Amino acid sequence: MITEIRPLIEINQQAIRLLYKELGVVDAVRFLKQFTQGFGDYTKEREVIFANKSVQDIVSEIEAMRKATK
């Protein structure tokens, strides 16, 4: 059995099309995101983002955002 070797980009494009078709765009993207490393240092960023905020402060902000989007 002889198999034609296709370029990797062609295989990737076909795989993404199949994922979109079978999972839908949103779930396909969610699936693909688990294979990316991301960037930055969340530990350091978290110290800046949440500096001087209590858990209750954060919860209140989340609740306010949810009300604003309804």
Helices and strands as residue ranges (DSSP letters): H 8-23, H 25-33, H 42-49, H 55-68
